[in-house]
Each structure stands twice: as structure tokens, then as C-alpha cells.
């Protein structure tokens, strides 16, 4: 048997394969001549097709793992591939008009998660919800809980008035340029904040002693270009040096310095405006009003600021100027050493009325017989009423009690008056501080046909303002939206206990803006039809 089993040769194998091909060809085509071999092409096509299908299947499997079709499961806020925004309430997806409304509805500041249109098509839908006029985005702090961009840039809410134009600003106190909020104050802005060099001994610089502005004291360079004497107007026109005409400059806010004031009119009266607010002047036809105006150097030619009453109301109202009920005016001669702690001194920086007088006092009607110290300006006002004047008897003041009430609502010195035509007068910040901004004012965005405020200039995004009595979102278009509750604030991503995401502001300034709908969950959950 071993001799009969011989190994198969290569020729035998090849011949066998050829015969199989002929048999197959004959069975398929009815022709065994094998002029050509069409089954080979089919076989090669089948192998190539199987390879392509295998590669495609492997790619699909890889995509399923690496880039699956968006399916957010139970995400509260979703955004479709076509851009639609939905908020999920109890498994029902409601179309919403903006992301702010979605945050209020779900009570969470989480971002929108992508969802495939095919997946959303099989989810239950609800009626459209939301606040159409709500800002699409709201400010928030940094992920690490730091200051918001507006807070970090030193943005403050203010209102500026010049001529017939009134504009609300949400800008840094130190000023900026068209290159961006919070940028370094340029050379031409530094020269715009200049010192006012008074020549009169009763007047002081119109700028703070420790700086040129509230925020740029170490970099601002100033140019003395005006003088001020009591009762005279101070020009506040800037003197730019080397200004960059390629960028719109927003000058710094400069607080009114002690010794300078503005004479204003509104609400049927005249007001003495200082950095801290406004004080009502008595009627100019009364003896008190005449005496106070003469003592302060107010004349018919003193520049008068006549802003809209809504702007004037934004200033803090201080006690009105009034003359105390003084029975007698006393002058303390130089040779009298009877007043402990007063001999040889005068009121701070004040000159006594006469060369032989070092101090002046007034004996009050109420409390009976008590005295109050008077400055030279206050003494002259009281003397014009008239009030009896006599020298203090030797040692007389040593036996009289000083008044603890201090009912003197009169300036200690006659101020230098700012000319409102020379620059924009502004009310700025949470304390409603009065000051100036050099012209020109920023263009801002129009606020429609507002009778009081015509424009708003902000940092280019919404800002959150804390007025102390509530929160307001001011959109980039200048609309103010109230945030009623802490829950609404948290839904928008703010921690009410963390004031670093908001900027302080005064409600009397915010109320000048057109008011939009409140940002509350109740309003956002209201069906649109």
C-alpha cells in the first residue's frame, strides 16, 4: 500500500483547480471553453467589498465610542443641533427664548447640553416659556469665585449731564479708551485730569490732595489752567496733550474737592451741590437767603446748573442751609485767655473777622446760653441778618458750656463754583458722589425717546448692580431688570452672600434707565401663548 500512495505534484494540483474552474464555468454559463474568466473578477470584487465593509463597520464602532450622538439623558437645559433651546420640567421639554429664562425656570445656572434632533424628536414637548426681553447672558463671577470682569475693571454706575444731554454710564472711574474697558489711562486722559490752582486764600484745589482722580492718582499728570476765588466760576475744560485721535477717550471721573461747589436749580429751589450731595438754599427773597448768598459769594452771574429734576434727585439730599438761632455774636480779643483750648487759634484755616480777633462764637437761644464756635464766613452771614456783636468779657467763655448739638448747617468757607458749561457734571458710584468728567462724553447706545436720559454707555456686556436694597441687571442695551429674590439670583449663578460678582450702585441712578421685565422664575415660567 505504501508504494501506491505517491505525493501530489504541483502540476496535478494546478490541473485539478483548472478542471474545477471549467466545471463551475460550465454550470454557471453553459460554456466550458474558458475563453475568459469572469468569475475571477467577481471573486475579487467580493473580497474587496468585504474589506471595505469591514473597515466601515470598524469606523462606525469607533465613532460610537468617540463621538456618540448627543443624548443628555436628564439634563435640565438642552440645545439642539439646529440651535433650539429647551428647558426640561418633569420630563417635558419646553422651548425657551433665551438662556437667562432657562436658568430661572430650572433654578440652576448650568449651561445648555447638546442634544441630537432625532433624540429630541422622541421626547415629550411643552408650551414655549420664557421672558422675551430678558438679556441673553447675565454676568457671573470667575469659576474660582473671584471678581466679575466688571468688578475687576472698577466699573461704577453713574449719570452725567452736560447741556441738553444726559447719559448713564457703567464705566471704570479711572476712565478707558476704545481699546477696551479697564485699559491703562493714556497720556491724553492723564492730561485731561488737571489741578485747579486757586489764587484766593479761601479756596482749595478742585482735586483731592492725595490724587488727581479717584483711581489714577499715581499716573495722572495735570495742567493748571484755572483759578478759583470764593463766588467765582471754575472752568473744567481739559487741556489734552498728545491725544490719540484714533481712539475715543473716556476721561476719568474726578470727585469735587473740598472748597468747590455747584449752584443748581430744581424742584422750585436753588441748591448748593458738593461732592456729598445737595443742600437746599433758603428763598432768595428772605433775609436768611440773602445773607447766606452774600456770605457764600453767590451773585446773579454765578453759573447755574439746571439739570433734569430726575438727575438732581439722584444726588443725596443733605440738611438744608439755615441760619442758627443765635442771640449774640461774641468776638474773642487777642488778650483774652479765658477760653480753654481756644486762645491763639482760629477755626481750621480761617481768618478771624478783625486783626484784633482770634475767634468768634455765637450764644444760642436753644439750648439756653450755650455757645458754638463760628468760622469767619458763618460769622459774616450771621452779622448781616443782623445779629448783635460784642467782644467777649475777660474769662466769660470759661464759664459757658459748648453746645453738643452743633446746629450749624452753613459752610465754613465760601466755595469756588464750578461752571457747568465747561464740562460734564456727574453723579457716580454707590455713594452718589458728585464730580466731573472731561468732554467729550462717550456716544453710547440710544434709549429711545426718553425725556430724561437719552443714552447709555456700558462695558459691552450686562452688569449686575447691587443697590443695597436689591439687585438689578443692566443689559448691554441699557435696560434695567430687577432680580426679586435670592433664589432668582442663585438661579442666575450669583451668590447673594458674595458681593464680588456685583458692582455697587445707587438706585436713584439705576431708576433713570428704562425698566425691563423682572428676572424671576414666576415670569420665566409663564406660557408665551
C-alpha positions, 0 to 999 in steps of 0.5 A: 500500500505504501508504494501506491500512495505517491505525493501530489505534484504541483502540476496535478494540483494546478490541473485539478483547480483548472478542471474545477474552474471549467466545471463551475464555468460550465454550470454557471454559463453553459460554456466550458471553453474558458475563453475568459474568466469572469468569475475571477473578477467577481471573486475579487470584487467580493473580497474587496467589498468585504474589506471595505465593509469591514473597515466601515463597520470598524469606523462606525464602532469607533465613532460610537465610542468617540463621538456618540450622538448627543443624548443628555439623558436628564439634563435640565437645559438642552440645545439642539443641533439646529440651535433650539433651546429647551428647558426640561420640567418633569420630563417635558421639554419646553422651548425657551427664548433665551438662556437667562429664562432657562436658568430661572425656570430650572433654578440652576445656572448650568449651561445648555447640553447638546442634544441630537434632533432625532433624540429630541424628536422622541421626547415629550414637548411643552408650551414655549416659556420664557421672558422675551426681553430678558438679556441673553447672558447675565454676568457671573463671577470667575469659576474660582469665585473671584471678581466679575470682569466688571468688578475687576475693571472698577466699573461704577454706575453713574449719570452725567449731564452736560447741556441738553444731554444726559447719559448713564454710564457703567464705566471704570472711574479711572476712565478707558479708551476704545481699546477696551474697558479697564485699559491703562489711562493714556497720556491724553486722559492723564492730561485731561485730569488737571489741578485747579490752582486757586489764587484766593486764600479761601479756596482749595484745589478742585482735586483731592490732595492725595490724587488727581482722580479717584483711581489714577492718582499715581499716573495722572499728570495735570495742567493748571489752567484755572483759578478759583476765588470764593463766588467765582466760576471754575472752568473744567475744560481739559487741556489734552496733550498728545491725544490719540485721535484714533481712539475715543477717550473716556476721561476719568471721573474726578470727585469735587474737592473740598472748597468747590461747589455747584449752584443748581436749580430744581424742584422750585429751589436753588441748591448748593451741590458738593461732592456729598450731595445737595443742600437746599438754599433758603428763598432768595427773597428772605433775609436768611437767603440773602445773607447766606448768598452774600456770605457764600459769594453767590451773585446773579452771574454765578453759573447755574446748573439746571439739570433734569429734576430726575438727575438732581434727585439722584444726588443725596439730599443733605440738611438744608442751609439755615441760619442758627438761632443765635442771640449774640455774636461774641468776638474773642480779643487777642488778650483774652485767655479765658477760653480753654483750648481756644486762645491763639487759634482760629477755626481750621484755616480761617481768618478771624473777622478783625486783626484784633480777633482770634475767634468768634462764637455765637450764644444760642437761644436753644439750648439756653446760653450755650455757645458754638464756635463760628468760622469767619464766613458763618460769622459774616452771614450771621452779622448781616441778618443782623445779629448783635456783636460784642467782644467777649468779657475777660474769662466769660467763655470759661464759664459757658458750656459748648453746645453738643448739638452743633446746629450749624448747617452753613459752610465754613468757607465760601466755595469756588463754583464750578461752571457747568458749561465747561464740562460734564457734571456727574453723579457716580458710584454707590455713594452718589458722589458728585464730580466731573468728567472731561468732554467729550462724553462717550456716544453710547447706545440710544434709549429711545425717546426718553425725556430724561436720559437719552443714552447709555454707555456700558462695558459691552456686556450686562452688569449686575448692580447691587443697590443695597436694597436689591439687585438689578441687571443692566443689559448691554442695551441699557435696560434695567431688570430687577432680580426679586429674590435670592433664589432668582439670583442663585438661579442666575449663578450669583451668590447673594452672600458674595458681593464680588460678582456685583458692582455697587450702585445707587438706585436713584441712578439705576431708576433713570434707565428704562425698566425691563421685565423682572428676572424671576422664575414666576415670569420665566415660567409663564406660557408665551401663548 
